[in-house]
Amino acid sequence: MQVKMGERIVKAWQVKHDEAPLEEWVQHLFDQKICFWNPRDNEQLRFSLMFGGAARLGDYLIYLGKSDIKVISEKRFNKEFTIL
C-alpha cells in the first residue's frame, strides 16, 4: 500500500500471515531471504544480517528505498502515516 509520511509518499506493509498475494516489493524481500518468519516464533519476522532486527505481527514495514526499510509499530504508524 502507499502511505503518506509527512510530504513523502512511500510503500508500507502490515506484517501479517496472509493468503493474498504479497506486494511485489514485499515478495522480493522474502524471495531474496532479506526477511523470513522466525522458525521458533511464527509471530516474528526476522531480517538478514545486512538489515538486522525483527518485526512482530501488526507492525509495519516502511519501504524508503532499495536498502532502507524501517519497522514501525502499529501505534506509531496510526499517528504518523496516512494510507492513500
PDB file of N, CA, C and O in Angstrom:
ATOM      1  N   MET A   1       0.838  -1.177   0.000  1.00  0.00           N
ATOM      2  CA  MET A   1       0.000   0.000   0.000  1.00  0.00           C
ATOM      3  C   MET A   1       0.878   1.233   0.000  1.00  0.00           C
ATOM      4  O   MET A   1       2.014   1.203   0.473  1.00  0.00           O
ATOM      5  N   GLN A   2       0.355   2.291  -0.521  1.00  0.00           N
ATOM      6  CA  GLN A   2       1.074   3.559  -0.474  1.00  0.00           C
ATOM      7  C   GLN A   2       0.566   4.368   0.711  1.00  0.00           C
ATOM      8  O   GLN A   2      -0.629   4.391   1.008  1.00  0.00           O
ATOM      9  N   VAL A   3       1.504   5.029   1.378  1.00  0.00           N
ATOM     10  CA  VAL A   3       1.165   5.851   2.531  1.00  0.00           C
ATOM     11  C   VAL A   3       1.900   7.176   2.432  1.00  0.00           C
ATOM     12  O   VAL A   3       2.919   7.299   1.752  1.00  0.00           O
ATOM     13  N   LYS A   4       1.361   8.147   3.119  1.00  0.00           N
ATOM     14  CA  LYS A   4       1.997   9.462   3.153  1.00  0.00           C
ATOM     15  C   LYS A   4       2.699   9.614   4.488  1.00  0.00           C
ATOM     16  O   LYS A   4       2.104   9.430   5.550  1.00  0.00           O
ATOM     17  N   MET A   5       3.989   9.958   4.411  1.00  0.00           N
ATOM     18  CA  MET A   5       4.821  10.177   5.582  1.00  0.00           C
ATOM     19  C   MET A   5       5.294  11.623   5.498  1.00  0.00           C
ATOM     20  O   MET A   5       6.239  11.930   4.772  1.00  0.00           O
ATOM     21  N   GLY A   6       4.645  12.501   6.233  1.00  0.00           N
ATOM     22  CA  GLY A   6       4.916  13.927   6.064  1.00  0.00           C
ATOM     23  C   GLY A   6       4.466  14.332   4.680  1.00  0.00           C
ATOM     24  O   GLY A   6       3.285  14.216   4.353  1.00  0.00           O
ATOM     25  N   GLU A   7       5.389  14.808   3.860  1.00  0.00           N
ATOM     26  CA  GLU A   7       5.075  15.186   2.477  1.00  0.00           C
ATOM     27  C   GLU A   7       5.519  14.114   1.486  1.00  0.00           C
ATOM     28  O   GLU A   7       5.321  14.257   0.279  1.00  0.00           O
ATOM     29  N   ARG A   8       6.110  13.057   1.992  1.00  0.00           N
ATOM     30  CA  ARG A   8       6.674  12.000   1.138  1.00  0.00           C
ATOM     31  C   ARG A   8       5.712  10.816   1.017  1.00  0.00           C
ATOM     32  O   ARG A   8       5.068  10.428   1.992  1.00  0.00           O
ATOM     33  N   ILE A   9       5.621  10.250  -0.180  1.00  0.00           N
ATOM     34  CA  ILE A   9       4.813   9.060  -0.432  1.00  0.00           C
ATOM     35  C   ILE A   9       5.755   7.857  -0.432  1.00  0.00           C
ATOM     36  O   ILE A   9       6.740   7.839  -1.170  1.00  0.00           O
ATOM     37  N   VAL A  10       5.454   6.849   0.396  1.00  0.00           N
ATOM     38  CA  VAL A  10       6.284   5.657   0.499  1.00  0.00           C
ATOM     39  C   VAL A  10       5.381   4.416   0.481  1.00  0.00           C
ATOM     40  O   VAL A  10       4.156   4.524   0.528  1.00  0.00           O
ATOM     41  N   LYS A  11       6.004   3.252   0.415  1.00  0.00           N
ATOM     42  CA  LYS A  11       5.267   1.992   0.445  1.00  0.00           C
ATOM     43  C   LYS A  11       5.300   1.425   1.859  1.00  0.00           C
ATOM     44  O   LYS A  11       6.276   1.600   2.589  1.00  0.00           O
ATOM     45  N   ALA A  12       4.216   0.743   2.233  1.00  0.00           N
ATOM     46  CA  ALA A  12       4.138   0.144   3.558  1.00  0.00           C
ATOM     47  C   ALA A  12       3.427  -1.201   3.465  1.00  0.00           C
ATOM     48  O   ALA A  12       2.629  -1.441   2.559  1.00  0.00           O
ATOM     49  N   TRP A  13       3.737  -2.071   4.423  1.00  0.00           N
ATOM     50  CA  TRP A  13       3.070  -3.370   4.531  1.00  0.00           C
ATOM     51  C   TRP A  13       2.914  -3.705   5.994  1.00  0.00           C
ATOM     52  O   TRP A  13       3.881  -3.652   6.753  1.00  0.00           O
ATOM     53  N   GLN A  14       1.694  -4.054   6.400  1.00  0.00           N
ATOM     54  CA  GLN A  14       1.488  -4.500   7.780  1.00  0.00           C
ATOM     55  C   GLN A  14       1.890  -5.967   7.864  1.00  0.00           C
ATOM     56  O   GLN A  14       1.423  -6.796   7.083  1.00  0.00           O
ATOM     57  N   VAL A  15       2.746  -6.271   8.803  1.00  0.00           N
ATOM     58  CA  VAL A  15       3.256  -7.627   8.978  1.00  0.00           C
ATOM     59  C   VAL A  15       2.104  -8.517   9.431  1.00  0.00           C
ATOM     60  O   VAL A  15       1.503  -8.306  10.485  1.00  0.00           O
ATOM     61  N   LYS A  16       1.814  -9.531   8.592  1.00  0.00           N
ATOM     62  CA  LYS A  16       0.734 -10.462   8.911  1.00  0.00           C
ATOM     63  C   LYS A  16       0.899 -11.708   8.061  1.00  0.00           C
ATOM     64  O   LYS A  16       1.533 -11.692   7.006  1.00  0.00           O
ATOM     65  N   HIS A  17       0.313 -12.779   8.551  1.00  0.00           N
ATOM     66  CA  HIS A  17       0.233 -14.012   7.766  1.00  0.00           C
ATOM     67  C   HIS A  17      -1.006 -13.848   6.902  1.00  0.00           C
ATOM     68  O   HIS A  17      -2.120 -13.770   7.420  1.00  0.00           O
ATOM     69  N   ASP A  18      -0.820 -13.796   5.605  1.00  0.00           N
ATOM     70  CA  ASP A  18      -1.933 -13.510   4.710  1.00  0.00           C
ATOM     71  C   ASP A  18      -1.887 -14.452   3.525  1.00  0.00           C
ATOM     72  O   ASP A  18      -0.821 -14.737   2.981  1.00  0.00           O
ATOM     73  N   GLU A  19      -3.037 -14.924   3.140  1.00  0.00           N
ATOM     74  CA  GLU A  19      -3.131 -15.806   1.986  1.00  0.00           C
ATOM     75  C   GLU A  19      -3.075 -15.043   0.662  1.00  0.00           C
ATOM     76  O   GLU A  19      -2.720 -15.609  -0.371  1.00  0.00           O
ATOM     77  N   ALA A  20      -3.424 -13.769   0.698  1.00  0.00           N
ATOM     78  CA  ALA A  20      -3.432 -12.956  -0.525  1.00  0.00           C
ATOM     79  C   ALA A  20      -2.009 -12.781  -1.041  1.00  0.00           C
ATOM     80  O   ALA A  20      -1.060 -12.819  -0.257  1.00  0.00           O
ATOM     81  N   PRO A  21      -1.846 -12.589  -2.354  1.00  0.00           N
ATOM     82  CA  PRO A  21      -0.501 -12.335  -2.887  1.00  0.00           C
ATOM     83  C   PRO A  21       0.104 -11.081  -2.247  1.00  0.00           C
ATOM     84  O   PRO A  21      -0.580 -10.081  -2.030  1.00  0.00           O
ATOM     85  N   LEU A  22       1.385 -11.165  -1.957  1.00  0.00           N
ATOM     86  CA  LEU A  22       2.095 -10.029  -1.369  1.00  0.00           C
ATOM     87  C   LEU A  22       2.420  -9.012  -2.451  1.00  0.00           C
ATOM     88  O   LEU A  22       2.534  -9.347  -3.630  1.00  0.00           O
ATOM     89  N   GLU A  23       2.565  -7.766  -2.025  1.00  0.00           N
ATOM     90  CA  GLU A  23       3.015  -6.740  -2.963  1.00  0.00           C
ATOM     91  C   GLU A  23       4.398  -7.148  -3.465  1.00  0.00           C
ATOM     92  O   GLU A  23       5.141  -7.849  -2.778  1.00  0.00           O
ATOM     93  N   GLU A  24       4.727  -6.698  -4.669  1.00  0.00           N
ATOM     94  CA  GLU A  24       5.971  -7.106  -5.313  1.00  0.00           C
ATOM     95  C   GLU A  24       7.194  -6.844  -4.438  1.00  0.00           C
ATOM     96  O   GLU A  24       8.054  -7.716  -4.321  1.00  0.00           O
ATOM     97  N   TRP A  25       7.294  -5.682  -3.830  1.00  0.00           N
ATOM     98  CA  TRP A  25       8.479  -5.356  -3.026  1.00  0.00           C
ATOM     99  C   TRP A  25       8.580  -6.233  -1.781  1.00  0.00           C
ATOM    100  O   TRP A  25       9.686  -6.565  -1.354  1.00  0.00           O
ATOM    101  N   VAL A  26       7.441  -6.617  -1.189  1.00  0.00           N
ATOM    102  CA  VAL A  26       7.447  -7.486  -0.015  1.00  0.00           C
ATOM    103  C   VAL A  26       7.845  -8.903  -0.440  1.00  0.00           C
ATOM    104  O   VAL A  26       8.657  -9.549   0.223  1.00  0.00           O
ATOM    105  N   GLN A  27       7.281  -9.375  -1.529  1.00  0.00           N
ATOM    106  CA  GLN A  27       7.627 -10.701  -2.035  1.00  0.00           C
ATOM    107  C   GLN A  27       9.122 -10.780  -2.344  1.00  0.00           C
ATOM    108  O   GLN A  27       9.756 -11.803  -2.088  1.00  0.00           O
ATOM    109  N   HIS A  28       9.682  -9.708  -2.890  1.00  0.00           N
ATOM    110  CA  HIS A  28      11.120  -9.652  -3.182  1.00  0.00           C
ATOM    111  C   HIS A  28      11.937  -9.839  -1.897  1.00  0.00           C
ATOM    112  O   HIS A  28      12.952 -10.536  -1.906  1.00  0.00           O
ATOM    113  N   LEU A  29      11.501  -9.224  -0.801  1.00  0.00           N
ATOM    114  CA  LEU A  29      12.215  -9.370   0.472  1.00  0.00           C
ATOM    115  C   LEU A  29      12.261 -10.831   0.909  1.00  0.00           C
ATOM    116  O   LEU A  29      13.295 -11.318   1.367  1.00  0.00           O
ATOM    117  N   PHE A  30      11.137 -11.524   0.764  1.00  0.00           N
ATOM    118  CA  PHE A  30      11.097 -12.949   1.119  1.00  0.00           C
ATOM    119  C   PHE A  30      11.913 -13.783   0.138  1.00  0.00           C
ATOM    120  O   PHE A  30      12.678 -14.653   0.554  1.00  0.00           O
ATOM    121  N   ASP A  31      11.759 -13.526  -1.159  1.00  0.00           N
ATOM    122  CA  ASP A  31      12.477 -14.299  -2.181  1.00  0.00           C
ATOM    123  C   ASP A  31      13.987 -14.182  -2.036  1.00  0.00           C
ATOM    124  O   ASP A  31      14.711 -15.154  -2.249  1.00  0.00           O
ATOM    125  N   GLN A  32      14.460 -13.008  -1.677  1.00  0.00           N
ATOM    126  CA  GLN A  32      15.897 -12.769  -1.541  1.00  0.00           C
ATOM    127  C   GLN A  32      16.424 -13.100  -0.144  1.00  0.00           C
ATOM    128  O   GLN A  32      17.589 -12.850   0.165  1.00  0.00           O
ATOM    129  N   LYS A  33      15.551 -13.665   0.696  1.00  0.00           N
ATOM    130  CA  LYS A  33      15.908 -14.046   2.076  1.00  0.00           C
ATOM    131  C   LYS A  33      16.352 -12.848   2.911  1.00  0.00           C
ATOM    132  O   LYS A  33      17.126 -12.990   3.857  1.00  0.00           O
ATOM    133  N   ILE A  34      15.852 -11.666   2.549  1.00  0.00           N
ATOM    134  CA  ILE A  34      16.123 -10.470   3.347  1.00  0.00           C
ATOM    135  C   ILE A  34      15.289 -10.526   4.617  1.00  0.00           C
ATOM    136  O   ILE A  34      15.725 -10.079   5.678  1.00  0.00           O
ATOM    137  N   CYS A  35      14.067 -11.086   4.500  1.00  0.00           N
ATOM    138  CA  CYS A  35      13.246 -11.309   5.676  1.00  0.00           C
ATOM    139  C   CYS A  35      12.668 -12.714   5.609  1.00  0.00           C
ATOM    140  O   CYS A  35      12.508 -13.293   4.535  1.00  0.00           O
ATOM    141  N   PHE A  36      12.359 -13.245   6.781  1.00  0.00           N
ATOM    142  CA  PHE A  36      11.836 -14.611   6.885  1.00  0.00           C
ATOM    143  C   PHE A  36      11.144 -14.751   8.240  1.00  0.00           C
ATOM    144  O   PHE A  36      11.471 -14.050   9.198  1.00  0.00           O
ATOM    145  N   TRP A  37      10.187 -15.665   8.298  1.00  0.00           N
ATOM    146  CA  TRP A  37       9.499 -15.913   9.564  1.00  0.00           C
ATOM    147  C   TRP A  37      10.425 -16.697  10.489  1.00  0.00           C
ATOM    148  O   TRP A  37      11.067 -17.661  10.073  1.00  0.00           O
ATOM    149  N   ASN A  38      10.486 -16.270  11.747  1.00  0.00           N
ATOM    150  CA  ASN A  38      11.310 -16.937  12.743  1.00  0.00           C
ATOM    151  C   ASN A  38      10.747 -18.343  12.970  1.00  0.00           C
ATOM    152  O   ASN A  38       9.575 -18.474  13.325  1.00  0.00           O
ATOM    153  N   PRO A  39      11.547 -19.395  12.774  1.00  0.00           N
ATOM    154  CA  PRO A  39      11.040 -20.759  12.938  1.00  0.00           C
ATOM    155  C   PRO A  39      10.637 -21.086  14.379  1.00  0.00           C
ATOM    156  O   PRO A  39       9.879 -22.028  14.609  1.00  0.00           O
ATOM    157  N   ARG A  40      11.130 -20.326  15.336  1.00  0.00           N
ATOM    158  CA  ARG A  40      10.807 -20.569  16.748  1.00  0.00           C
ATOM    159  C   ARG A  40       9.651 -19.714  17.248  1.00  0.00           C
ATOM    160  O   ARG A  40       9.088 -19.978  18.310  1.00  0.00           O
ATOM    161  N   ASP A  41       9.303 -18.695  16.483  1.00  0.00           N
ATOM    162  CA  ASP A  41       8.222 -17.778  16.891  1.00  0.00           C
ATOM    163  C   ASP A  41       7.534 -17.284  15.627  1.00  0.00           C
ATOM    164  O   ASP A  41       8.017 -16.354  14.981  1.00  0.00           O
ATOM    165  N   ASN A  42       6.409 -17.901  15.269  1.00  0.00           N
ATOM    166  CA  ASN A  42       5.767 -17.569  13.998  1.00  0.00           C
ATOM    167  C   ASN A  42       5.078 -16.208  13.995  1.00  0.00           C
ATOM    168  O   ASN A  42       4.429 -15.846  13.013  1.00  0.00           O
ATOM    169  N   GLU A  43       5.210 -15.454  15.078  1.00  0.00           N
ATOM    170  CA  GLU A  43       4.690 -14.087  15.104  1.00  0.00           C
ATOM    171  C   GLU A  43       5.805 -13.058  14.908  1.00  0.00           C
ATOM    172  O   GLU A  43       5.563 -11.853  14.988  1.00  0.00           O
ATOM    173  N   GLN A  44       7.018 -13.534  14.653  1.00  0.00           N
ATOM    174  CA  GLN A  44       8.158 -12.636  14.491  1.00  0.00           C
ATOM    175  C   GLN A  44       8.749 -12.783  13.091  1.00  0.00           C
ATOM    176  O   GLN A  44       9.045 -13.886  12.631  1.00  0.00           O
ATOM    177  N   LEU A  45       8.911 -11.647  12.434  1.00  0.00           N
ATOM    178  CA  LEU A  45       9.559 -11.578  11.131  1.00  0.00           C
ATOM    179  C   LEU A  45      10.988 -11.119  11.372  1.00  0.00           C
ATOM    180  O   LEU A  45      11.214 -10.050  11.938  1.00  0.00           O
ATOM    181  N   ARG A  46      11.943 -11.920  10.947  1.00  0.00           N
ATOM    182  CA  ARG A  46      13.364 -11.598  11.143  1.00  0.00           C
ATOM    183  C   ARG A  46      13.950 -11.057   9.855  1.00  0.00           C
ATOM    184  O   ARG A  46      13.415 -11.288   8.771  1.00  0.00           O
ATOM    185  N   PHE A  47      15.056 -10.333   9.980  1.00  0.00           N
ATOM    186  CA  PHE A  47      15.760  -9.773   8.837  1.00  0.00           C
ATOM    187  C   PHE A  47      17.168 -10.326   8.779  1.00  0.00           C
ATOM    188  O   PHE A  47      17.758 -10.659   9.807  1.00  0.00           O
ATOM    189  N   SER A  48      17.710 -10.423   7.565  1.00  0.00           N
ATOM    190  CA  SER A  48      19.078 -10.902   7.398  1.00  0.00           C
ATOM    191  C   SER A  48      20.046  -9.962   8.104  1.00  0.00           C
ATOM    192  O   SER A  48      19.683  -8.854   8.497  1.00  0.00           O
ATOM    193  N   LEU A  49      21.270 -10.418   8.256  1.00  0.00           N
ATOM    194  CA  LEU A  49      22.275  -9.621   8.962  1.00  0.00           C
ATOM    195  C   LEU A  49      22.505  -8.262   8.320  1.00  0.00           C
ATOM    196  O   LEU A  49      22.850  -7.299   9.004  1.00  0.00           O
ATOM    197  N   MET A  50      22.315  -8.181   7.004  1.00  0.00           N
ATOM    198  CA  MET A  50      22.516  -6.902   6.319  1.00  0.00           C
ATOM    199  C   MET A  50      21.585  -5.828   6.883  1.00  0.00           C
ATOM    200  O   MET A  50      21.976  -4.668   7.019  1.00  0.00           O
ATOM    201  N   PHE A  51      20.358  -6.219   7.209  1.00  0.00           N
ATOM    202  CA  PHE A  51      19.385  -5.265   7.736  1.00  0.00           C
ATOM    203  C   PHE A  51      19.263  -5.364   9.240  1.00  0.00           C
ATOM    204  O   PHE A  51      19.068  -4.350   9.910  1.00  0.00           O
ATOM    205  N   GLY A  52      19.372  -6.561   9.786  1.00  0.00           N
ATOM    206  CA  GLY A  52      19.267  -6.781  11.221  1.00  0.00           C
ATOM    207  C   GLY A  52      17.876  -6.468  11.747  1.00  0.00           C
ATOM    208  O   GLY A  52      17.076  -5.819  11.073  1.00  0.00           O
ATOM    209  N   GLY A  53      17.600  -6.931  12.946  1.00  0.00           N
ATOM    210  CA  GLY A  53      16.350  -6.602  13.597  1.00  0.00           C
ATOM    211  C   GLY A  53      15.221  -7.568  13.309  1.00  0.00           C
ATOM    212  O   GLY A  53      15.406  -8.622  12.700  1.00  0.00           O
ATOM    213  N   ALA A  54      14.045  -7.172  13.767  1.00  0.00           N
ATOM    214  CA  ALA A  54      12.864  -8.013  13.639  1.00  0.00           C
ATOM    215  C   ALA A  54      11.617  -7.142  13.706  1.00  0.00           C
ATOM    216  O   ALA A  54      11.665  -5.978  14.102  1.00  0.00           O
ATOM    217  N   ALA A  55      10.507  -7.739  13.308  1.00  0.00           N
ATOM    218  CA  ALA A  55       9.202  -7.079  13.402  1.00  0.00           C
ATOM    219  C   ALA A  55       8.217  -8.105  13.946  1.00  0.00           C
ATOM    220  O   ALA A  55       8.418  -9.309  13.784  1.00  0.00           O
ATOM    221  N   ARG A  56       7.166  -7.640  14.583  1.00  0.00           N
ATOM    222  CA  ARG A  56       6.126  -8.506  15.122  1.00  0.00           C
ATOM    223  C   ARG A  56       4.866  -8.374  14.280  1.00  0.00           C
ATOM    224  O   ARG A  56       4.696  -7.396  13.551  1.00  0.00           O
ATOM    225  N   LEU A  57       3.990  -9.358  14.384  1.00  0.00           N
ATOM    226  CA  LEU A  57       2.696  -9.250  13.711  1.00  0.00           C
ATOM    227  C   LEU A  57       2.039  -7.934  14.121  1.00  0.00           C
ATOM    228  O   LEU A  57       2.029  -7.583  15.300  1.00  0.00           O
ATOM    229  N   GLY A  58       1.498  -7.218  13.159  1.00  0.00           N
ATOM    230  CA  GLY A  58       0.845  -5.937  13.430  1.00  0.00           C
ATOM    231  C   GLY A  58       1.741  -4.741  13.177  1.00  0.00           C
ATOM    232  O   GLY A  58       1.245  -3.646  12.911  1.00  0.00           O
ATOM    233  N   ASP A  59       3.079  -4.932  13.255  1.00  0.00           N
ATOM    234  CA  ASP A  59       3.998  -3.845  12.930  1.00  0.00           C
ATOM    235  C   ASP A  59       3.893  -3.540  11.439  1.00  0.00           C
ATOM    236  O   ASP A  59       3.268  -4.287  10.686  1.00  0.00           O
ATOM    237  N   TYR A  60       4.500  -2.455  11.028  1.00  0.00           N
ATOM    238  CA  TYR A  60       4.530  -2.071   9.619  1.00  0.00           C
ATOM    239  C   TYR A  60       5.965  -2.003   9.133  1.00  0.00           C
ATOM    240  O   TYR A  60       6.850  -1.529   9.845  1.00  0.00           O
ATOM    241  N   LEU A  61       6.192  -2.483   7.905  1.00  0.00           N
ATOM    242  CA  LEU A  61       7.456  -2.257   7.217  1.00  0.00           C
ATOM    243  C   LEU A  61       7.247  -1.055   6.318  1.00  0.00           C
ATOM    244  O   LEU A  61       6.283  -0.996   5.554  1.00  0.00           O
ATOM    245  N   ILE A  62       8.146  -0.108   6.414  1.00  0.00           N
ATOM    246  CA  ILE A  62       8.110   1.088   5.579  1.00  0.00           C
ATOM    247  C   ILE A  62       9.283   1.002   4.622  1.00  0.00           C
ATOM    248  O   ILE A  62      10.439   0.946   5.041  1.00  0.00           O
ATOM    249  N   TYR A  63       8.974   0.992   3.333  1.00  0.00           N
ATOM    250  CA  TYR A  63       9.989   0.855   2.287  1.00  0.00           C
ATOM    251  C   TYR A  63      10.362   2.249   1.786  1.00  0.00           C
ATOM    252  O   TYR A  63       9.583   2.915   1.105  1.00  0.00           O
ATOM    253  N   LEU A  64      11.582   2.669   2.144  1.00  0.00           N
ATOM    254  CA  LEU A  64      12.050   4.004   1.778  1.00  0.00           C
ATOM    255  C   LEU A  64      13.024   3.972   0.601  1.00  0.00           C
ATOM    256  O   LEU A  64      13.434   5.021   0.105  1.00  0.00           O
ATOM    257  N   GLY A  65      13.386   2.798   0.164  1.00  0.00           N
ATOM    258  CA  GLY A  65      14.337   2.645  -0.936  1.00  0.00           C
ATOM    259  C   GLY A  65      14.956   1.267  -0.885  1.00  0.00           C
ATOM    260  O   GLY A  65      14.709   0.500   0.046  1.00  0.00           O
ATOM    261  N   LYS A  66      15.755   0.954  -1.875  1.00  0.00           N
ATOM    262  CA  LYS A  66      16.301  -0.400  -2.044  1.00  0.00           C
ATOM    263  C   LYS A  66      16.919  -0.979  -0.778  1.00  0.00           C
ATOM    264  O   LYS A  66      16.696  -2.149  -0.466  1.00  0.00           O
ATOM    265  N   SER A  67      17.675  -0.200  -0.060  1.00  0.00           N
ATOM    266  CA  SER A  67      18.323  -0.724   1.149  1.00  0.00           C
ATOM    267  C   SER A  67      17.888   0.021   2.408  1.00  0.00           C
ATOM    268  O   SER A  67      18.618   0.056   3.398  1.00  0.00           O
ATOM    269  N   ASP A  68      16.711   0.606   2.367  1.00  0.00           N
ATOM    270  CA  ASP A  68      16.225   1.373   3.517  1.00  0.00           C
ATOM    271  C   ASP A  68      14.805   0.940   3.866  1.00  0.00           C
ATOM    272  O   ASP A  68      13.830   1.408   3.278  1.00  0.00           O
ATOM    273  N   ILE A  69      14.714   0.034   4.838  1.00  0.00           N
ATOM    274  CA  ILE A  69      13.434  -0.477   5.313  1.00  0.00           C
ATOM    275  C   ILE A  69      13.362  -0.214   6.807  1.00  0.00           C
ATOM    276  O   ILE A  69      14.289  -0.543   7.547  1.00  0.00           O
ATOM    277  N   LYS A  70      12.274   0.372   7.243  1.00  0.00           N
ATOM    278  CA  LYS A  70      12.087   0.682   8.661  1.00  0.00           C
ATOM    279  C   LYS A  70      10.942  -0.159   9.205  1.00  0.00           C
ATOM    280  O   LYS A  70       9.994  -0.472   8.486  1.00  0.00           O
ATOM    281  N   VAL A  71      11.035  -0.520  10.476  1.00  0.00           N
ATOM    282  CA  VAL A  71       9.946  -1.192  11.177  1.00  0.00           C
ATOM    283  C   VAL A  71       9.304  -0.161  12.100  1.00  0.00           C
ATOM    284  O   VAL A  71       9.975   0.479  12.909  1.00  0.00           O
ATOM    285  N   ILE A  72       7.993  -0.016  11.957  1.00  0.00           N
ATOM    286  CA  ILE A  72       7.229   0.966  12.737  1.00  0.00           C
ATOM    287  C   ILE A  72       6.115   0.232  13.467  1.00  0.00           C
ATOM    288  O   ILE A  72       5.454  -0.629  12.885  1.00  0.00           O
ATOM    289  N   SER A  73       5.902   0.563  14.730  1.00  0.00           N
ATOM    290  CA  SER A  73       4.807  -0.054  15.477  1.00  0.00           C
ATOM    291  C   SER A  73       3.465   0.409  14.907  1.00  0.00           C
ATOM    292  O   SER A  73       3.385   1.461  14.273  1.00  0.00           O
ATOM    293  N   GLU A  74       2.428  -0.369  15.131  1.00  0.00           N
ATOM    294  CA  GLU A  74       1.106  -0.001  14.648  1.00  0.00           C
ATOM    295  C   GLU A  74       0.647   1.319  15.267  1.00  0.00           C
ATOM    296  O   GLU A  74       0.023   2.138  14.592  1.00  0.00           O
ATOM    297  N   LYS A  75       0.950   1.524  16.536  1.00  0.00           N
ATOM    298  CA  LYS A  75       0.568   2.759  17.228  1.00  0.00           C
ATOM    299  C   LYS A  75       1.227   3.975  16.560  1.00  0.00           C
ATOM    300  O   LYS A  75       0.564   4.975  16.284  1.00  0.00           O
ATOM    301  N   ARG A  76       2.529   3.878  16.307  1.00  0.00           N
ATOM    302  CA  ARG A  76       3.246   4.989  15.662  1.00  0.00           C
ATOM    303  C   ARG A  76       2.742   5.191  14.231  1.00  0.00           C
ATOM    304  O   ARG A  76       2.564   6.324  13.786  1.00  0.00           O
ATOM    305  N   PHE A  77       2.514   4.081  13.512  1.00  0.00           N
ATOM    306  CA  PHE A  77       2.011   4.170  12.147  1.00  0.00           C
ATOM    307  C   PHE A  77       0.703   4.958  12.118  1.00  0.00           C
ATOM    308  O   PHE A  77       0.534   5.850  11.286  1.00  0.00           O
ATOM    309  N   ASN A  78      -0.207   4.639  13.006  1.00  0.00           N
ATOM    310  CA  ASN A  78      -1.509   5.302  13.045  1.00  0.00           C
ATOM    311  C   ASN A  78      -1.398   6.797  13.355  1.00  0.00           C
ATOM    312  O   ASN A  78      -2.258   7.577  12.943  1.00  0.00           O
ATOM    313  N   LYS A  79      -0.357   7.201  14.070  1.00  0.00           N
ATOM    314  CA  LYS A  79      -0.142   8.613  14.404  1.00  0.00           C
ATOM    315  C   LYS A  79       0.538   9.400  13.267  1.00  0.00           C
ATOM    316  O   LYS A  79       0.203  10.558  13.019  1.00  0.00           O
ATOM    317  N   GLU A  80       1.485   8.763  12.590  1.00  0.00           N
ATOM    318  CA  GLU A  80       2.371   9.490  11.679  1.00  0.00           C
ATOM    319  C   GLU A  80       2.140   9.267  10.183  1.00  0.00           C
ATOM    320  O   GLU A  80       2.707   9.987   9.361  1.00  0.00           O
ATOM    321  N   PHE A  81       1.320   8.284   9.820  1.00  0.00           N
ATOM    322  CA  PHE A  81       1.161   7.932   8.418  1.00  0.00           C
ATOM    323  C   PHE A  81      -0.302   8.003   8.010  1.00  0.00           C
ATOM    324  O   PHE A  81      -1.200   7.776   8.820  1.00  0.00           O
ATOM    325  N   THR A  82      -0.525   8.322   6.741  1.00  0.00           N
ATOM    326  CA  THR A  82      -1.864   8.350   6.165  1.00  0.00           C
ATOM    327  C   THR A  82      -1.904   7.379   4.996  1.00  0.00           C
ATOM    328  O   THR A  82      -1.091   7.473   4.077  1.00  0.00           O
ATOM    329  N   ILE A  83      -2.855   6.443   5.030  1.00  0.00           N
ATOM    330  CA  ILE A  83      -2.999   5.494   3.927  1.00  0.00           C
ATOM    331  C   ILE A  83      -3.643   6.203   2.762  1.00  0.00           C
ATOM    332  O   ILE A  83      -4.654   6.884   2.932  1.00  0.00           O
ATOM    333  N   LEU A  84      -3.072   6.055   1.573  1.00  0.00           N
ATOM    334  CA  LEU A  84      -3.614   6.697   0.376  1.00  0.00           C
ATOM    335  C   LEU A  84      -4.521   5.746  -0.380  1.00  0.00           C
ATOM    336  O   LEU A  84      -5.071   6.112  -1.419  1.00  0.00           O
TER     337      LEU A  84
END
